[in-house]
C-alpha cells in the first residue's frame, strides 16, 4: 500500500504511529478502554494518546514508530508539541 502524500511532498507510512499526545495529564491516567488510545489525527496518520482522551491533545510528530517502540519512546516536553 503506498503512503499517504503529505503537504511537503513526503509520503506517510500509514502502518506506523505518526503522532503521539505528549500532554502530561494524558500520560498520567490509564485509558478507560485499553483498545482506545489509537485514533486518526491530522494528515490521516495513526495517532496515540496514552490516556485514550478524545480531545485536548498536544501532538508530537514521531516520524513514524511501531506500537512495540512505544515502550522505549522518550517522551518530549509539552513545549515540543505541535502548536
C-alpha positions as CSV (number, residue, x, y, z in Angstrom):
1,X,0.0,0.0,0.0
2,X,1.6,3.3,-1.0
3,X,1.9,6.0,1.6
4,X,-0.4,9.0,2.1
5,X,1.0,12.2,0.5
6,X,1.9,14.9,3.0
7,X,1.7,18.7,2.3
8,X,5.6,18.8,2.0
9,X,5.7,16.1,-0.7
10,X,6.8,13.2,1.5
11,X,4.8,10.0,1.9
12,X,3.4,8.9,5.3
13,X,3.5,5.2,6.1
14,X,0.0,4.7,7.5
15,X,1.1,1.5,9.3
16,X,3.2,3.5,11.7
17,X,2.2,5.8,14.6
18,X,2.8,9.3,13.2
19,X,1.7,11.4,16.2
20,X,1.8,10.9,20.0
21,X,0.0,13.0,22.5
22,X,2.5,14.3,25.0
23,X,0.2,16.2,27.3
24,X,1.3,15.3,30.8
25,X,-2.2,15.0,32.1
26,X,-3.0,12.4,29.4
27,X,0.1,10.4,30.3
28,X,-0.8,10.1,34.0
29,X,-4.1,8.3,33.6
30,X,-4.7,4.8,32.1
31,X,-7.2,4.6,29.2
32,X,-10.8,3.6,30.1
33,X,-10.7,1.1,27.3
34,X,-7.2,-0.3,26.6
35,X,-8.0,-0.6,22.9
36,X,-9.0,3.0,22.6
37,X,-5.7,5.0,22.8
38,X,-5.3,4.9,19.0
39,X,-7.2,7.3,16.7
40,X,-6.8,9.1,13.4
41,X,-5.1,12.5,13.7
42,X,-4.2,15.3,11.3
43,X,-3.0,14.4,7.9
44,X,-4.6,10.9,8.2
45,X,-1.9,9.2,10.2
46,X,-2.2,7.0,13.2
47,X,-2.1,8.9,16.5
48,X,-1.7,7.6,20.0
49,X,-2.9,9.2,23.3
50,X,-1.8,7.1,26.3
51,X,-4.9,8.2,28.3
52,X,-7.3,7.5,25.4
53,X,-8.7,11.0,25.7
54,X,-11.0,12.2,22.9
55,X,-9.6,15.8,22.8
56,X,-7.2,18.3,24.4
57,X,-4.1,16.7,22.8
58,X,-0.6,18.1,22.4
59,X,0.6,16.2,19.3
60,X,4.2,15.4,18.7
61,X,5.3,14.2,15.3
62,X,7.2,10.9,15.7
63,X,8.4,10.5,12.1
64,X,6.7,7.0,12.2
65,X,7.2,4.4,15.0
66,X,5.8,1.0,15.7
67,X,3.5,0.1,18.6
68,X,6.3,-2.0,20.1
69,X,8.6,1.0,20.0
70,X,6.2,2.9,22.3
71,X,7.7,1.1,25.3
72,X,11.1,2.7,24.5
73,X,9.7,6.1,23.5
74,X,11.4,9.0,25.2
75,X,8.6,11.4,26.0
76,X,9.3,15.0,25.0
77,X,8.2,18.1,27.0
78,X,4.9,19.7,26.2
79,X,6.7,22.6,24.5
80,X,7.9,20.3,21.8
81,X,4.4,19.5,20.6
82,X,2.7,20.9,17.5
83,X,1.3,24.4,18.1
